[in-house]
Amino acid sequence: MSSSRLSRGSFVRASSAAIAGATIGIPAFIPRMGEAADAIKIGLLEPATGVYAADGENELRGYQMAADMWNGRGGVMGRKIELVKEDDGNDPGIGAQKARKLMNQDKVVALAGTVSSAVSLSVSGAANAAGMLFIDSGGHTDDVTGKDCKWNTFRTCHSTWMEAHATGYSLAKKFGKKFHLITPDYAFGHSLETAYKDVLTRIGGTITGSDLTPLGTTDFSPYLTKALAGKPDVLLVLVQGADFVNCMKQIDSFGLHKKIGIGGPQAELEAVQSLPKEARVGFFGIEWYYKSDKVLGKSKTAHAFVRDYTKLHSTAPSARSAFGYVTMDRLAAAMNDAKSTDSAKVARALEGAKFGSIFEGTAYFRKEDHQLMWPMWFGEVRREGANGDKDDLFDITDVHQADSIEQSIADKAKICTLSYP
């Protein structure tokens, strides 16, 4: 993807659907009298190619819907939100370079985005050096809100600790306490392995093996052969994106799901949609889901978001869509509350503020580490859609509240200190 702002066409298309929604059915942007009319520029970093391209695209769609909602209300402090996007290339070096470009040349006032945890960490560092707010929408590694936490960095998606603890106990109860891990060889995978080891230590389980796989692996057969030889109770598929798709296809061709349990920290709708129905198996963590009373409940905002997103894009929103929407909505709300785009003031406004959103209940960014505290769900992958909906591919069975799956404040205090300038 070349360096460019969101196209006028994509902005108009998103705005049309936004204005149709009950929660965002409001007049087009009109600057308020007496207030600055120059746009508030937000820089977005997402992968446009590679194993996480679909995830990045859906996060961008979520950002745009939230920006259109705020612009339809009259903007933030009477100013229109303008989104400026860059392709981070799934590369930490490129991510940091593009972040500096957005800050220094495009003059954005805040950064958001990323899917790769390694990119999340590099962008967090670049933003911190410039004293600019960054919300990590989709990079999960514990380090972002753990040992590498920073005053300017917040995280919307769940930490790897939350994912592992929301799924590890359930998988052990269902299949047994011997786990074998297929692990992506970068920050995300390493953090997940650490978190699952904690689960197994607590329940007296064992790891029969953890095979580190490079990002972009296409042939998983050597790892699957080794996994089967270890005779685990459950094979944990930690790889994501296109790697998840390739791994699950080969699990099906090997018939592993008929011999051992299959599960993992998260199954993303984008990846499961790409699988043939025979390979749609297993029990996984679900970070948000568009079609479950256990997720949406009676939230009018949630149901309107699903309706408007589906109308606009002719497909259901994914958890990635939700990450983008929540990130942009909270960023705009914090600026509005702080009556400022100053990063430190906006960060203080984000901390601890309770809000309802596109899920039932309330959530908040924890003051001590800037992790978003919201539920995580667990369920089984369906081979085919349900009730005439081809995208309804998850059966949500359990809800895990944030406080029960994230590290305690006391534990976080041992590794994370937020030092404001």
C-alpha positions in Angstrom: 0.0 0.0 0.0 1.3 3.5 -0.9 1.3 6.2 1.7 -2.1 7.8 1.4 -5.0 9.2 3.3 -8.3 7.3 3.4 -9.9 7.9 0.0 -12.8 10.3 -0.3 -14.9 7.4 -1.7 -14.3 5.1 1.2 -15.1 7.9 3.6 -18.4 8.7 1.9 -19.4 5.0 1.7 -18.7 4.6 5.4 -20.5 7.8 6.3 -23.6 6.8 4.4 -24.0 3.6 6.4 -23.1 5.4 9.6 -25.8 8.0 9.2 -28.4 5.2 8.6 -27.7 3.7 12.0 -29.8 4.3 15.1 -26.8 5.2 17.2 -25.2 7.3 14.5 -28.2 8.5 12.6 -27.3 12.2 12.9 -26.6 15.2 10.7 -23.4 15.3 8.7 -20.3 17.1 10.2 -20.9 20.8 10.8 -18.2 22.8 12.7 -19.5 24.6 15.8 -19.6 28.4 15.8 -16.5 29.9 17.3 -14.4 26.8 17.4 -11.5 25.7 15.4 -12.5 24.0 12.2 -9.2 22.4 11.3 -9.3 18.6 11.3 -8.0 16.4 14.1 -5.6 14.0 12.3 -5.3 10.5 13.7 -2.5 8.2 12.3 -3.4 4.6 11.6 -0.8 1.8 11.2 -2.1 -1.5 9.8 -0.8 -4.3 7.5 -2.1 -4.1 4.0 -0.4 -7.3 2.7 0.8 -10.6 4.2 -0.6 -13.0 6.7 -2.6 -10.3 8.6 -3.9 -8.2 5.7 -7.6 -9.2 6.3 -7.3 -8.4 10.0 -5.8 -4.9 9.2 -8.6 -4.2 6.7 -11.3 -4.9 9.2 -9.7 -2.8 11.9 -9.6 0.1 9.4 -13.3 -0.4 8.7 -14.0 -0.2 12.5 -12.0 3.0 12.8 -13.8 4.6 10.0 -17.3 3.8 11.4 -16.4 5.3 14.7 -14.9 8.4 13.1 -18.0 8.8 10.9 -20.1 8.5 14.0 -18.2 11.3 15.8 -18.1 13.5 12.7 -21.9 13.0 12.3 -22.3 14.4 15.8 -20.3 17.5 15.0 -16.9 16.1 15.5 -14.6 16.4 18.6 -14.5 19.9 20.1 -16.2 21.0 16.9 -13.5 19.6 14.7 -13.7 16.8 12.1 -11.7 13.6 12.7 -9.4 12.9 9.7 -7.8 9.4 9.4 -4.4 9.1 7.8 -3.3 5.5 7.2 0.0 3.8 6.6 0.9 0.2 5.8 3.2 -1.1 8.6 4.2 -4.1 6.5 4.0 -6.5 9.4 7.6 -5.3 10.1 8.7 -3.6 13.3 11.3 -1.4 11.5 8.8 -0.3 8.9 6.2 0.3 11.6 8.4 2.6 13.6 9.5 4.4 10.4 5.8 4.9 9.3 4.9 6.1 12.8 7.6 8.8 12.7 6.4 9.8 9.2 2.8 10.2 10.5 4.0 12.2 13.5 6.6 14.4 11.8 5.2 14.9 8.3 1.4 14.3 8.5 1.2 16.1 11.9 -1.2 13.6 13.5 -2.0 14.1 17.1 -2.3 10.4 18.0 -1.5 7.0 16.6 -3.6 3.8 16.6 -3.4 0.4 15.1 -1.2 -2.7 14.5 -1.9 -6.4 14.3 1.6 -7.8 14.8 2.8 -7.7 18.4 6.3 -7.0 17.3 5.1 -3.9 15.4 3.0 -2.9 18.4 6.1 -2.7 20.5 8.1 -0.8 18.0 5.4 1.8 17.3 4.9 2.1 21.1 8.6 3.0 21.5 8.6 5.4 18.6 5.5 7.2 19.9 6.9 7.3 23.4 10.1 9.0 22.1 7.9 11.7 20.6 5.6 12.0 23.6 2.6 10.9 21.5 -0.4 8.9 22.5 -0.7 5.4 20.9 -3.5 2.9 21.2 -2.5 -0.6 20.3 -5.7 -1.9 18.8 -4.7 -5.5 17.9 -1.2 -6.5 19.1 -1.7 -9.0 22.0 1.7 -9.6 23.6 1.8 -9.1 27.3 4.8 -6.9 27.0 2.7 -4.0 25.6 1.0 -3.5 29.0 3.6 -5.4 30.9 7.4 -5.1 31.1 7.4 -2.6 28.2 4.4 -0.6 29.3 4.6 3.2 28.7 2.5 6.1 29.8 1.5 7.0 26.3 0.4 3.4 25.2 -3.0 1.8 25.7 -4.2 -1.5 24.4 -7.7 -2.4 23.2 -7.5 -6.1 22.4 -6.9 -8.7 25.1 -3.4 -9.5 26.4 -1.9 -12.9 25.7 -2.3 -13.6 29.5 -6.0 -13.0 29.3 -6.3 -15.2 26.2 -4.4 -18.1 27.7 -6.2 -18.0 31.0 -9.6 -17.6 29.4 -9.0 -20.8 27.4 -6.4 -22.9 29.2 -8.6 -24.1 32.1 -11.6 -24.8 29.8 -9.4 -26.8 27.4 -7.8 -28.8 30.2 -11.2 -29.6 31.7 -12.5 -30.7 28.3 -9.5 -32.7 27.0 -6.9 -33.2 29.6 -3.8 -31.5 31.0 -1.2 -32.4 28.4 -0.7 -29.5 25.9 1.3 -29.3 22.7 1.9 -25.9 21.2 2.3 -24.7 17.6 3.8 -21.3 18.4 4.6 -18.3 16.1 8.2 -17.3 16.7 7.8 -13.7 17.7 6.6 -11.7 20.8 2.9 -12.8 20.5 3.7 -16.5 20.5 6.4 -16.2 23.2 4.0 -14.4 25.5 1.3 -17.0 24.9 3.6 -19.8 25.7 4.6 -18.2 29.0 0.9 -17.7 29.9 -0.1 -21.3 29.1 2.8 -22.5 31.2 1.4 -20.5 34.1 -2.0 -22.2 33.6 -0.5 -25.7 33.6 1.6 -25.0 36.6 -1.5 -24.1 38.5 -3.4 -27.2 37.5 -0.5 -29.7 37.5 -0.4 -30.1 33.7 2.5 -30.5 31.2 3.7 -29.3 27.8 4.7 -32.1 25.5 6.3 -29.7 23.2 6.2 -26.1 21.8 7.3 -25.8 18.2 8.3 -22.3 17.1 7.2 -21.5 13.6 8.3 -18.5 11.4 5.6 -16.1 10.4 4.4 -17.1 6.9 4.9 -20.9 7.4 3.0 -22.8 4.7 4.0 -26.4 5.6 3.1 -27.4 9.1 3.4 -31.2 8.5 6.7 -31.6 10.4 5.2 -29.8 13.5 2.0 -31.8 13.3 3.9 -35.1 13.1 5.9 -34.2 16.1 2.8 -33.1 18.0 1.0 -36.4 17.4 4.1 -38.3 18.5 4.1 -36.4 21.8 0.6 -37.9 22.6 -0.9 -34.7 24.0 -4.5 -34.3 25.1 -4.9 -31.1 23.1 -3.0 -29.4 20.4 -2.9 -25.6 20.9 -2.8 -23.7 17.6 -1.3 -20.3 18.5 -0.5 -19.2 15.0 -2.9 -16.7 13.4 -4.0 -15.2 10.1 -3.0 -17.0 7.0 -0.7 -19.3 9.2 -3.8 -20.4 11.1 -5.6 -21.2 7.9 -2.7 -23.3 6.6 -2.3 -25.1 9.9 -5.9 -25.9 10.3 -6.2 -27.2 6.7 -3.3 -29.6 7.4 -4.7 -30.7 10.8 -7.8 -31.7 8.8 -5.8 -33.6 6.2 -3.8 -35.4 8.9 -7.1 -36.2 10.7 -5.6 -34.9 14.0 -8.9 -33.6 15.2 -10.2 -37.1 15.3 -7.3 -38.2 17.6 -6.7 -35.3 19.9 -8.4 -32.1 21.0 -7.8 -28.9 19.0 -8.0 -25.5 20.5 -6.2 -22.2 21.1 -6.1 -18.7 22.5 -8.2 -17.2 19.7 -10.1 -18.0 16.5 -10.6 -15.0 14.3 -13.6 -14.8 12.0 -11.5 -13.7 9.0 -9.4 -16.9 9.3 -12.3 -19.3 9.9 -14.2 -17.8 7.0 -11.3 -18.7 4.8 -11.3 -22.4 5.8 -13.1 -25.2 4.0 -15.9 -26.5 6.3 -14.0 -29.8 6.9 -11.2 -27.8 8.6 -13.5 -25.7 10.8 -13.0 -27.6 14.1 -11.8 -26.9 17.6 -12.5 -24.8 20.8 -11.0 -21.3 21.0 -11.1 -18.0 22.7 -13.3 -15.4 21.1 -12.5 -11.8 21.6 -15.8 -10.4 20.4 -18.6 -11.8 18.3 -21.3 -10.2 16.3 -24.0 -12.8 16.9 -24.3 -14.0 20.5 -26.5 -12.8 23.3 -23.6 -13.6 25.6 -21.6 -10.9 23.8 -24.1 -8.2 22.6 -26.8 -8.7 25.2 -29.2 -5.8 25.1 -26.7 -3.2 24.1 -28.4 -1.0 21.5 -25.0 0.3 20.4 -23.8 -3.2 19.7 -26.8 -4.3 17.7 -26.8 -1.0 15.7 -23.0 -1.5 15.0 -23.6 -5.0 13.7 -26.5 -3.9 11.5 -24.8 -0.9 10.0 -21.4 -2.6 9.4 -23.1 -5.6 7.7 -25.1 -3.2 5.5 -22.1 -1.3 4.5 -19.7 -4.1 3.9 -22.0 -7.0 3.0 -20.3 -9.2 5.6 -20.4 -9.5 9.4 -18.1 -7.5 11.6 -15.2 -9.4 13.2 -13.4 -8.9 16.5 -10.9 -6.9 14.5 -13.7 -4.6 13.3 -14.7 -4.2 17.0 -11.1 -3.4 18.0 -11.0 -0.6 15.5 -14.3 0.8 16.4 -13.7 0.8 20.2 -10.2 2.2 19.8 -11.4 5.2 17.7 -14.5 5.8 19.8 -12.6 5.9 23.1 -9.8 8.1 21.6 -12.4 10.6 20.4 -14.3 10.5 23.6 -11.1 11.1 25.7 -10.1 14.1 23.5 -13.6 15.5 23.9 -13.6 15.0 27.7 -10.1 16.4 28.0 -11.0 19.3 25.7 -7.6 18.8 24.2 -5.5 16.7 21.9 -2.5 16.9 24.2 -1.3 13.3 24.6 -0.8 13.5 28.4 -4.2 15.1 29.0 -5.9 12.6 26.7 -4.1 9.7 28.4 -5.4 10.9 31.8 -8.9 11.1 30.4 -8.7 7.5 29.1 -7.5 6.0 32.4 -10.3 4.4 34.4 -13.2 6.0 32.5 -16.1 3.4 32.5 -17.9 3.1 29.2 -20.5 0.9 27.5 -19.9 0.0 23.9 -20.5 -2.8 21.4 -20.8 -5.5 24.0 -23.0 -5.9 27.1 -21.7 -4.3 30.3 -19.0 -1.7 30.9 -15.3 -1.6 30.3 -12.4 0.6 31.2 -8.7 1.1 30.5 -6.9 0.1 33.7 -5.0 3.1 35.2 -2.1 1.0 36.4 -1.1 -0.6 33.0 -3.5 0.8 30.4 -5.0 -2.6 29.5 -8.6 -2.5 28.4 -10.6 -4.5 30.9 -13.5 -6.2 29.1 -14.8 -9.7 28.9 -13.4 -12.5 26.7 -15.5 -15.4 25.4 -14.9 -19.1 24.7 -16.6 -21.4 22.2 -16.6 -24.0 19.5 -16.0 -23.4 15.8 -19.0 -24.4 13.6 -18.4 -26.2 10.3 -21.2 -24.2 8.6 -23.1 -21.1 9.4 -26.3 -21.3 11.5 -29.8 -20.0 11.0 -29.2 -19.1 7.4 -26.2 -16.9 8.2 -23.0 -18.2 6.5 -20.8 -16.1 8.8 -22.3 -17.4 12.0 -19.4 -19.8 12.7 -18.9 -19.7 16.5 -21.0 -21.2 19.2 -20.2 -19.1 22.3 -20.5 -21.1 25.5 -18.6 -19.2 28.2 -18.0 -15.6 29.3 -14.8 -14.8 31.3 -14.8 -11.4 33.0 -11.6 -9.4 32.7 -10.6 -9.4 36.4 -10.7 -13.2 36.4 -8.3 -13.7 33.5 -5.8 -10.8 33.6 -2.9 -10.4 36.0 -3.7 -8.6 39.2 -2.7 -5.0 39.8 -0.3 -6.2 42.4 1.4 -8.6 40.0 1.5 -5.9 37.2 3.1 -3.4 39.6 6.2 -5.7 39.8 6.9 -5.3 36.1 5.0 -2.2 34.9 5.6 1.4 36.1 4.0 4.2 34.1 6.1 7.3 34.3 4.4 10.4 32.9 6.6 13.3 31.6 
